[in-house]
Amino acid sequence: MRKKQMQKVLLFVLANFSLLINYAQDGNAGINEANTKVRSYFASGTNLMYAVGAILGLIGAVKVYQKWNAGDPDTGKVAAAWFGSCVFLVVVATVIKSFFGI
């Protein structure tokens, strides 16, 4: 009786193991699939960076306007900092896009 139970368990384990082997893929196929998925997300990430840059530009414009109306002598410096950060964000997204050929 015990021998029959062990045979059934062994058969079950071997059947499940053979299923795992059939679904497994080689390392190269896995790397290529991961590469494809990451590249498909890159366009969305780039668009997100552009959107964040636009929002930061609007926030910066409001901050500079407030300083300008208050007569703050540091307005030019703040405007240059906000403008530079927005330009940097857009340039980085574009350079990464062209550098990796995506």
N, CA, C and O atoms as a Tinker XYZ file with bonds, in Angstrom:
   408  protein
     1  N      0.823000   -1.191000    0.000000    73     2
     2  CA     0.000000    0.000000    0.000000    64     1     3
     3  C      0.864000    1.251000    0.000000    63     2     4     5
     4  O      0.615000    2.179000   -0.769000    81     3
     5  N      1.851000    1.282000    0.835000    73     3     6
     6  CA     2.723000    2.452000    0.935000    64     5     7
     7  C      3.511000    2.652000   -0.361000    63     6     8     9
     8  O      3.766000    3.786000   -0.765000    81     7
     9  N      3.886000    1.579000   -0.995000    73     7    10
    10  CA     4.652000    1.661000   -2.236000    64     9    11
    11  C      3.818000    2.313000   -3.345000    63    10    12    13
    12  O      4.343000    3.090000   -4.143000    81    11
    13  N      2.531000    1.999000   -3.394000    73    11    14
    14  CA     1.663000    2.587000   -4.415000    64    13    15
    15  C      1.508000    4.095000   -4.204000    63    14    16    17
    16  O      1.474000    4.855000   -5.172000    81    15
    17  N      1.415000    4.523000   -2.960000    73    15    18
    18  CA     1.305000    5.949000   -2.666000    64    17    19
    19  C      2.573000    6.682000   -3.077000    63    18    20    21
    20  O      2.506000    7.776000   -3.637000    81    19
    21  N      3.715000    6.090000   -2.806000    73    19    22
    22  CA     4.988000    6.707000   -3.196000    64    21    23
    23  C      5.102000    6.808000   -4.713000    63    22    24    25
    24  O      5.622000    7.795000   -5.233000    81    23
    25  N      4.620000    5.792000   -5.423000    73    23    26
    26  CA     4.663000    5.825000   -6.883000    64    25    27
    27  C      3.772000    6.951000   -7.420000    63    26    28    29
    28  O      4.140000    7.645000   -8.368000    81    27
    29  N      2.607000    7.123000   -6.807000    73    27    30
    30  CA     1.700000    8.191000   -7.239000    64    29    31
    31  C      2.314000    9.570000   -6.987000    63    30    32    33
    32  O      2.228000   10.457000   -7.835000    81    31
    33  N      2.925000    9.741000   -5.832000    73    31    34
    34  CA     3.563000   11.015000   -5.505000    64    33    35
    35  C      4.709000   11.285000   -6.461000    63    34    36    37
    36  O      4.860000   12.403000   -6.953000    81    35
    37  N      5.522000   10.260000   -6.728000    73    35    38
    38  CA     6.652000   10.411000   -7.646000    64    37    39
    39  C      6.167000   10.755000   -9.052000    63    38    40    41
    40  O      6.746000   11.613000   -9.719000    81    39
    41  N      5.116000   10.091000   -9.497000    73    39    42
    42  CA     4.555000   10.380000  -10.816000    64    41    43
    43  C      4.028000   11.817000  -10.884000    63    42    44    45
    44  O      4.219000   12.503000  -11.889000    81    43
    45  N      3.372000   12.264000   -9.828000    73    43    46
    46  CA     2.855000   13.631000   -9.765000    64    45    47
    47  C      3.988000   14.655000   -9.822000    63    46    48    49
    48  O      3.900000   15.647000  -10.546000    81    47
    49  N      5.046000   14.411000   -9.059000    73    47    50
    50  CA     6.194000   15.324000   -9.041000    64    49    51
    51  C      6.865000   15.363000  -10.406000    63    50    52    53
    52  O      7.202000   16.443000  -10.892000    81    51
    53  N      7.063000   14.221000  -11.026000    73    51    54
    54  CA     7.694000   14.188000  -12.352000    64    53    55
    55  C      6.830000   14.875000  -13.406000    63    54    56    57
    56  O      7.357000   15.548000  -14.292000    81    55
    57  N      5.522000   14.717000  -13.320000    73    55    58
    58  CA     4.629000   15.379000  -14.277000    64    57    59
    59  C      4.716000   16.898000  -14.131000    63    58    60    61
    60  O      4.776000   17.618000  -15.128000    81    59
    61  N      4.723000   17.375000  -12.902000    73    59    62
    62  CA     4.842000   18.824000  -12.683000    64    61    63
    63  C      6.203000   19.343000  -13.117000    63    62    64    65
    64  O      6.301000   20.440000  -13.667000    81    63
    65  N      7.243000   18.574000  -12.879000    73    63    66
    66  CA     8.583000   18.989000  -13.289000    64    65    67
    67  C      8.686000   19.071000  -14.807000    63    66    68    69
    68  O      9.319000   19.983000  -15.339000    81    67
    69  N      8.063000   18.120000  -15.508000    73    67    70
    70  CA     8.107000   18.160000  -16.972000    64    69    71
    71  C      7.347000   19.375000  -17.506000    63    70    72    73
    72  O      7.722000   19.934000  -18.537000    81    71
    73  N      6.285000   19.786000  -16.814000    73    71    74
    74  CA     5.568000   20.996000  -17.226000    64    73    75
    75  C      6.451000   22.230000  -17.075000    63    74    76    77
    76  O      6.448000   23.108000  -17.939000    81    75
    77  N      7.201000   22.299000  -15.989000    73    75    78
    78  CA     8.098000   23.437000  -15.781000    64    77    79
    79  C      9.166000   23.500000  -16.862000    63    78    80    81
    80  O      9.503000   24.580000  -17.346000    81    79
    81  N      9.691000   22.354000  -17.237000    73    79    82
    82  CA    10.722000   22.329000  -18.281000    64    81    83
    83  C     10.142000   22.795000  -19.610000    63    82    84    85
    84  O     10.804000   23.512000  -20.360000    81    83
    85  N      8.915000   22.395000  -19.904000    73    83    86
    86  CA     8.298000   22.789000  -21.170000    64    85    87
    87  C      8.031000   24.290000  -21.233000    63    86    88    89
    88  O      8.109000   24.880000  -22.310000    81    87
    89  N      7.717000   24.919000  -20.103000    73    87    90
    90  CA     7.437000   26.349000  -20.087000    64    89    91
    91  C      8.697000   27.197000  -19.971000    63    90    92    93
    92  O      8.654000   28.399000  -20.232000    81    91
    93  N      9.796000   26.604000  -19.592000    73    91    94
    94  CA    11.031000   27.364000  -19.410000    64    93    95
    95  C     11.579000   27.796000  -20.766000    63    94    96    97
    96  O     11.371000   27.121000  -21.774000    81    95
    97  N     12.272000   28.913000  -20.779000    73    95    98
    98  CA    12.921000   29.385000  -21.991000    64    97    99
    99  C     14.397000   29.574000  -21.705000    63    98   100   101
   100  O     14.812000   29.687000  -20.551000    81    99
   101  N     15.179000   29.606000  -22.764000    73    99   102
   102  CA    16.613000   29.773000  -22.540000    64   101   103
   103  C     16.913000   31.207000  -22.100000    63   102   104   105
   104  O     16.056000   32.085000  -22.209000    81   103
   105  N     18.118000   31.440000  -21.609000    73   103   106
   106  CA    18.494000   32.743000  -21.068000    64   105   107
   107  C     18.426000   33.855000  -22.090000    63   106   108   109
   108  O     18.024000   34.972000  -21.765000    81   107
   109  N     18.815000   33.564000  -23.327000    73   107   110
   110  CA    18.825000   34.579000  -24.375000    64   109   111
   111  C     17.408000   35.069000  -24.681000    63   110   112   113
   112  O     17.190000   36.266000  -24.868000    81   111
   113  N     16.463000   34.159000  -24.730000    73   111   114
   114  CA    15.077000   34.552000  -25.003000    64   113   115
   115  C     14.530000   35.411000  -23.864000    63   114   116   117
   116  O     13.790000   36.366000  -24.102000    81   115
   117  N     14.894000   35.071000  -22.637000    73   115   118
   118  CA    14.445000   35.863000  -21.489000    64   117   119
   119  C     15.009000   37.271000  -21.519000    63   118   120   121
   120  O     14.301000   38.236000  -21.231000    81   119
   121  N     16.285000   37.391000  -21.869000    73   119   122
   122  CA    16.913000   38.712000  -21.954000    64   121   123
   123  C     16.276000   39.535000  -23.066000    63   122   124   125
   124  O     16.026000   40.728000  -22.891000    81   123
   125  N     16.014000   38.911000  -24.202000    73   123   126
   126  CA    15.385000   39.635000  -25.311000    64   125   127
   127  C     13.971000   40.091000  -24.954000    63   126   128   129
   128  O     13.554000   41.188000  -25.328000    81   127
   129  N     13.242000   39.249000  -24.234000    73   127   130
   130  CA    11.893000   39.641000  -23.821000    64   129   131
   131  C     11.938000   40.805000  -22.830000    63   130   132   133
   132  O     11.127000   41.728000  -22.916000    81   131
   133  N     12.878000   40.760000  -21.897000    73   131   134
   134  CA    13.024000   41.864000  -20.939000    64   133   135
   135  C     13.415000   43.148000  -21.659000    63   134   136   137
   136  O     12.913000   44.221000  -21.326000    81   135
   137  N     14.304000   43.049000  -22.641000    73   135   138
   138  CA    14.729000   44.210000  -23.424000    64   137   139
   139  C     13.536000   44.833000  -24.147000    63   138   140   141
   140  O     13.381000   46.054000  -24.162000    81   139
   141  N     12.705000   43.996000  -24.739000    73   139   142
   142  CA    11.531000   44.490000  -25.454000    64   141   143
   143  C     10.563000   45.201000  -24.508000    63   142   144   145
   144  O     10.019000   46.253000  -24.842000    81   143
   145  N     10.353000   44.619000  -23.328000    73   143   146
   146  CA     9.429000   45.239000  -22.376000    64   145   147
   147  C      9.954000   46.576000  -21.872000    63   146   148   149
   148  O      9.198000   47.541000  -21.767000    81   147
   149  N     11.240000   46.637000  -21.561000    73   147   150
   150  CA    11.815000   47.893000  -21.068000    64   149   151
   151  C     11.751000   48.962000  -22.147000    63   150   152   153
   152  O     11.429000   50.115000  -21.856000    81   151
   153  N     12.051000   48.599000  -23.382000    73   151   154
   154  CA    11.985000   49.571000  -24.477000    64   153   155
   155  C     10.559000   50.067000  -24.702000    63   154   156   157
   156  O     10.359000   51.222000  -25.080000    81   155
   157  N      9.574000   49.212000  -24.475000    73   155   158
   158  CA     8.189000   49.653000  -24.667000    64   157   159
   159  C      7.772000   50.649000  -23.583000    63   158   160   161
   160  O      6.914000   51.497000  -23.830000    81   159
   161  N      8.364000   50.562000  -22.387000    73   159   162
   162  CA     8.047000   51.507000  -21.319000    64   161   163
   163  C      8.791000   52.823000  -21.470000    63   162   164   165
   164  O      8.403000   53.820000  -20.859000    81   163
   165  N      9.840000   52.851000  -22.259000    73   163   166
   166  CA    10.691000   54.034000  -22.333000    64   165   167
   167  C      9.957000   55.232000  -22.923000    63   166   168   169
   168  O     10.130000   56.356000  -22.452000    81   167
   169  N      9.142000   55.006000  -23.944000    73   167   170
   170  CA     8.403000   56.116000  -24.565000    64   169   171
   171  C      7.452000   56.762000  -23.551000    63   170   172   173
   172  O      7.324000   57.985000  -23.501000    81   171
   173  N      6.799000   55.944000  -22.761000    73   171   174
   174  CA     5.901000   56.489000  -21.732000    64   173   175
   175  C      6.686000   57.264000  -20.685000    63   174   176   177
   176  O      6.243000   58.315000  -20.223000    81   175
   177  N      7.850000   56.749000  -20.311000    73   175   178
   178  CA     8.689000   57.442000  -19.335000    64   177   179
   179  C      9.180000   58.780000  -19.857000    63   178   180   181
   180  O      9.234000   59.760000  -19.114000    81   179
   181  N      9.539000   58.822000  -21.136000    73   179   182
   182  CA     9.990000   60.071000  -21.742000    64   181   183
   183  C      8.859000   61.097000  -21.766000    63   182   184   185
   184  O      9.065000   62.267000  -21.445000    81   183
   185  N      7.675000   60.654000  -22.145000    73   183   186
   186  CA     6.525000   61.566000  -22.143000    64   185   187
   187  C      6.219000   62.060000  -20.733000    63   186   188   189
   188  O      5.832000   63.213000  -20.545000    81   187
   189  N      6.393000   61.190000  -19.746000    73   187   190
   190  CA     6.192000   61.598000  -18.357000    64   189   191
   191  C      7.210000   62.662000  -17.954000    63   190   192   193
   192  O      6.865000   63.614000  -17.253000    81   191
   193  N      8.456000   62.508000  -18.389000    73   191   194
   194  CA     9.479000   63.515000  -18.075000    64   193   195
   195  C      9.135000   64.855000  -18.717000    63   194   196   197
   196  O      9.326000   65.904000  -18.102000    81   195
   197  N      8.631000   64.828000  -19.950000    73   195   198
   198  CA     8.222000   66.076000  -20.602000    64   197   199
   199  C      7.064000   66.730000  -19.842000    63   198   200   201
   200  O      7.036000   67.950000  -19.679000    81   199
   201  N      6.118000   65.924000  -19.384000    73   199   202
   202  CA     4.981000   66.467000  -18.637000    64   201   203
   203  C      5.442000   67.070000  -17.310000    63   202   204   205
   204  O      4.970000   68.137000  -16.914000    81   203
   205  N      6.358000   66.393000  -16.626000    73   203   206
   206  CA     6.887000   66.927000  -15.368000    64   205   207
   207  C      7.615000   68.240000  -15.631000    63   206   208   209
   208  O      7.502000   69.183000  -14.848000    81   207
   209  N      8.367000   68.300000  -16.739000    73   207   210
   210  CA     9.051000   69.539000  -17.106000    64   209   211
   211  C      8.073000   70.677000  -17.351000    63   210   212   213
   212  O      8.331000   71.818000  -16.967000    81   211
   213  N      6.949000   70.369000  -17.992000    73   211   214
   214  CA     5.940000   71.401000  -18.250000    64   213   215
   215  C      5.315000   71.902000  -16.946000    63   214   216   217
   216  O      5.111000   73.103000  -16.767000    81   215
   217  N      5.020000   70.982000  -16.051000    73   215   218
   218  CA     4.438000   71.383000  -14.761000    64   217   219
   219  C      5.433000   72.218000  -13.959000    63   218   220   221
   220  O      5.063000   73.229000  -13.363000    81   219
   221  N      6.692000   71.794000  -13.947000    73   219   222
   222  CA     7.717000   72.574000  -13.248000    64   221   223
   223  C      7.874000   73.956000  -13.868000    63   222   224   225
   224  O      8.123000   74.932000  -13.159000    81   223
   225  N      7.730000   74.044000  -15.186000    73   223   226
   226  CA     7.796000   75.339000  -15.850000    64   225   227
   227  C      6.678000   76.265000  -15.400000    63   226   228   229
   228  O      6.901000   77.454000  -15.172000    81   227
   229  N      5.474000   75.717000  -15.275000    73   227   230
   230  CA     4.349000   76.534000  -14.803000    64   229   231
   231  C      4.551000   76.981000  -13.357000    63   230   232   233
   232  O      4.298000   78.137000  -13.017000    81   231
   233  N      5.003000   76.066000  -12.517000    73   231   234
   234  CA     5.258000   76.426000  -11.116000    64   233   235
   235  C      6.348000   77.493000  -11.037000    63   234   236   237
   236  O      6.235000   78.456000  -10.279000    81   235
   237  N      7.393000   77.311000  -11.824000    73   235   238
   238  CA     8.480000   78.291000  -11.837000    64   237   239
   239  C      8.020000   79.649000  -12.319000    63   238   240   241
   240  O      8.444000   80.678000  -11.793000    81   239
   241  N      7.144000   79.654000  -13.329000    73   239   242
   242  CA     6.636000   80.929000  -13.838000    64   241   243
   243  C      5.848000   81.672000  -12.762000    63   242   244   245
   244  O      5.969000   82.890000  -12.631000    81   243
   245  N      5.050000   80.947000  -12.001000    73   243   246
   246  CA     4.282000   81.578000  -10.921000    64   245   247
   247  C      5.220000   82.115000   -9.846000    63   246   248   249
   248  O      5.030000   83.228000   -9.356000    81   247
   249  N      6.229000   81.334000   -9.478000    73   247   250
   250  CA     7.185000   81.779000   -8.447000    64   249   251
   251  C      7.934000   83.036000   -8.896000    63   250   252   253
   252  O      8.107000   83.975000   -8.120000    81   251
   253  N      8.375000   83.044000  -10.150000    73   251   254
   254  CA     9.101000   84.209000  -10.666000    64   253   255
   255  C      8.179000   85.422000  -10.724000    63   254   256   257
   256  O      8.592000   86.532000  -10.389000    81   255
   257  N      6.933000   85.216000  -11.146000    73   255   258
   258  CA     5.974000   86.315000  -11.199000    64   257   259
   259  C      5.745000   86.911000   -9.808000    63   258   260   261
   260  O      5.682000   88.131000   -9.654000    81   259
   261  N      5.621000   86.051000   -8.805000    73   259   262
   262  CA     5.423000   86.538000   -7.436000    64   261   263
   263  C      6.626000   87.346000   -6.960000    63   262   264   265
   264  O      6.465000   88.394000   -6.334000    81   263
   265  N      7.811000   86.867000   -7.251000    73   263   266
   266  CA     9.020000   87.593000   -6.834000    64   265   267
   267  C      9.133000   88.925000   -7.575000    63   266   268   269
   268  O      9.538000   89.933000   -6.997000    81   267
   269  N      8.774000   88.920000   -8.848000    73   267   270
   270  CA     8.870000   90.130000   -9.661000    64   269   271
   271  C      7.899000   91.192000   -9.139000    63   270   272   273
   272  O      8.253000   92.365000   -9.021000    81   271
   273  N      6.668000   90.763000   -8.827000    73   271   274
   274  CA     5.677000   91.703000   -8.291000    64   273   275
   275  C      6.051000   92.206000   -6.906000    63   274   276   277
   276  O      5.699000   93.325000   -6.535000    81   275
   277  N      6.760000   91.390000   -6.142000    73   275   278
   278  CA     7.171000   91.807000   -4.799000    64   277   279
   279  C      8.388000   92.723000   -4.848000    63   278   280   281
   280  O      8.766000   93.305000   -3.832000    81   279
   281  N      9.001000   92.856000   -6.020000    73   279   282
   282  CA    10.163000   93.722000   -6.164000    64   281   283
   283  C     11.440000   93.098000   -5.631000    63   282   284   285
   284  O     12.373000   93.809000   -5.260000    81   283
   285  N     11.486000   91.799000   -5.590000    73   283   286
   286  CA    12.671000   91.094000   -5.089000    64   285   287
   287  C     13.825000   91.284000   -6.078000    63   286   288   289
   288  O     13.646000   91.039000   -7.271000    81   287
   289  N     14.991000   91.709000   -5.618000    73   287   290
   290  CA    16.116000   91.911000   -6.536000    64   289   291
   291  C     16.716000   90.601000   -7.056000    63   290   292   293
   292  O     17.539000   90.610000   -7.971000    81   291
   293  N     16.306000   89.498000   -6.480000    73   291   294
   294  CA    16.853000   88.191000   -6.858000    64   293   295
   295  C     16.022000   87.507000   -7.949000    63   294   296   297
   296  O     16.199000   86.313000   -8.191000    81   295
   297  N     15.130000   88.232000   -8.605000    73   295   298
   298  CA    14.189000   87.638000   -9.550000    64   297   299
   299  C     14.889000   86.998000  -10.741000    63   298   300   301
   300  O     14.516000   85.903000  -11.160000    81   299
   301  N     15.883000   87.655000  -11.282000    73   299   302
   302  CA    16.594000   87.115000  -12.447000    64   301   303
   303  C     17.279000   85.800000  -12.142000    63   302   304   305
   304  O     17.291000   84.889000  -12.969000    81   303
   305  N     17.841000   85.705000  -10.970000    73   303   306
   306  CA    18.522000   84.476000  -10.560000    64   305   307
   307  C     17.530000   83.313000  -10.429000    63   306   308   309
   308  O     17.806000   82.196000  -10.865000    81   307
   309  N     16.387000   83.593000   -9.829000    73   307   310
   310  CA    15.361000   82.559000   -9.655000    64   309   311
   311  C     14.803000   82.134000  -11.009000    63   310   312   313
   312  O     14.582000   80.947000  -11.248000    81   311
   313  N     14.574000   83.105000  -11.895000    73   311   314
   314  CA    14.059000   82.787000  -13.228000    64   313   315
   315  C     15.044000   81.912000  -13.991000    63   314   316   317
   316  O     14.643000   80.947000  -14.642000    81   315
   317  N     16.324000   82.243000  -13.915000    73   315   318
   318  CA    17.338000   81.440000  -14.603000    64   317   319
   319  C     17.406000   80.030000  -14.032000    63   318   320   321
   320  O     17.584000   79.069000  -14.780000    81   319
   321  N     17.268000   79.895000  -12.727000    73   319   322
   322  CA    17.321000   78.571000  -12.100000    64   321   323
   323  C     16.141000   77.703000  -12.532000    63   322   324   325
   324  O     16.329000   76.538000  -12.883000    81   323
   325  N     14.935000   78.254000  -12.511000    73   323   326
   326  CA    13.762000   77.483000  -12.916000    64   325   327
   327  C     13.823000   77.141000  -14.401000    63   326   328   329
   328  O     13.543000   76.008000  -14.791000    81   327
   329  N     14.186000   78.110000  -15.222000    73   327   330
   330  CA    14.279000   77.862000  -16.660000    64   329   331
   331  C     15.344000   76.810000  -16.952000    63   330   332   333
   332  O     15.134000   75.913000  -17.768000    81   331
   333  N     16.473000   76.924000  -16.288000    73   331   334
   334  CA    17.553000   75.953000  -16.488000    64   333   335
   335  C     17.155000   74.550000  -16.083000    63   334   336   337
   336  O     17.517000   73.585000  -16.755000    81   335
   337  N     16.416000   74.421000  -14.995000    73   335   338
   338  CA    16.005000   73.081000  -14.562000    64   337   339
   339  C     15.021000   72.454000  -15.545000    63   338   340   341
   340  O     15.083000   71.252000  -15.802000    81   339
   341  N     14.120000   73.254000  -16.091000    73   339   342
   342  CA    13.170000   72.727000  -17.080000    64   341   343
   343  C     13.883000   72.319000  -18.361000    63   342   344   345
   344  O     13.602000   71.260000  -18.923000    81   343
   345  N     14.795000   73.150000  -18.817000    73   343   346
   346  CA    15.559000   72.828000  -20.024000    64   345   347
   347  C     16.393000   71.570000  -19.797000    63   346   348   349
   348  O     16.473000   70.714000  -20.679000    81   347
   349  N     17.011000   71.450000  -18.629000    73   347   350
   350  CA    17.813000   70.278000  -18.315000    64   349   351
   351  C     16.969000   69.010000  -18.370000    63   350   352   353
   352  O     17.409000   68.000000  -18.918000    81   351
   353  N     15.774000   69.049000  -17.814000    73   351   354
   354  CA    14.910000   67.875000  -17.804000    64   353   355
   355  C     14.545000   67.445000  -19.219000    63   354   356   357
   356  O     14.568000   66.254000  -19.529000    81   355
   357  N     14.212000   68.391000  -20.070000    73   355   358
   358  CA    13.851000   68.073000  -21.450000    64   357   359
   359  C     15.066000   67.581000  -22.230000    63   358   360   361
   360  O     14.961000   66.624000  -22.998000    81   359
   361  N     16.209000   68.220000  -22.043000    73   359   362
   362  CA    17.422000   67.821000  -22.767000    64   361   363
   363  C     17.868000   66.424000  -22.343000    63   362   364   365
   364  O     18.267000   65.619000  -23.185000    81   363
   365  N     17.805000   66.133000  -21.056000    73   363   366
   366  CA    18.210000   64.805000  -20.584000    64   365   367
   367  C     17.322000   63.729000  -21.195000    63   366   368   369
   368  O     17.826000   62.693000  -21.631000    81   367
   369  N     16.025000   63.949000  -21.235000    73   367   370
   370  CA    15.117000   62.966000  -21.828000    64   369   371
   371  C     15.441000   62.749000  -23.300000    63   370   372   373
   372  O     15.435000   61.613000  -23.773000    81   371
   373  N     15.721000   63.815000  -24.022000    73   371   374
   374  CA    16.026000   63.711000  -25.445000    64   373   375
   375  C     17.376000   63.050000  -25.679000    63   374   376   377
   376  O     17.506000   62.221000  -26.580000    81   375
   377  N     18.374000   63.398000  -24.892000    73   375   378
   378  CA    19.712000   62.818000  -25.064000    64   377   379
   379  C     19.696000   61.329000  -24.755000    63   378   380   381
   380  O     20.298000   60.541000  -25.484000    81   379
   381  N     19.023000   60.938000  -23.698000    73   379   382
   382  CA    18.946000   59.510000  -23.372000    64   381   383
   383  C     18.233000   58.759000  -24.484000    63   382   384   385
   384  O     18.627000   57.649000  -24.840000    81   383
   385  N     17.193000   59.357000  -25.030000    73   383   386
   386  CA    16.446000   58.732000  -26.124000    64   385   387
   387  C     17.343000   58.514000  -27.342000    63   386   388   389
   388  O     17.324000   57.438000  -27.940000    81   387
   389  N     18.122000   59.518000  -27.709000    73   387   390
   390  CA    18.983000   59.380000  -28.885000    64   389   391
   391  C     20.222000   58.545000  -28.585000    63   390   392   393
   392  O     20.715000   57.846000  -29.471000    81   391
   393  N     20.733000   58.600000  -27.367000    73   391   394
   394  CA    21.941000   57.850000  -27.009000    64   393   395
   395  C     21.702000   56.347000  -27.080000    63   394   396   397
   396  O     22.546000   55.605000  -27.582000    81   395
   397  N     20.562000   55.900000  -26.582000    73   395   398
   398  CA    20.269000   54.473000  -26.588000    64   397   399
   399  C     19.525000   54.029000  -27.840000    63   398   400   401
   400  O     19.238000   52.841000  -27.989000    81   399
   401  N     19.210000   54.941000  -28.731000    73   399   402
   402  CA    18.574000   54.585000  -29.995000    64   401   403
   403  C     17.171000   54.032000  -29.840000    63   402   404   405
   404  O     16.768000   53.117000  -30.558000    81   403
   405  N     16.444000   54.586000  -28.916000    73   403   406
   406  CA    15.088000   54.078000  -28.677000    64   405   407
   407  C     14.094000   54.982000  -29.369000    63   406   408
   408  O     12.888000   54.741000  -29.300000    81   407
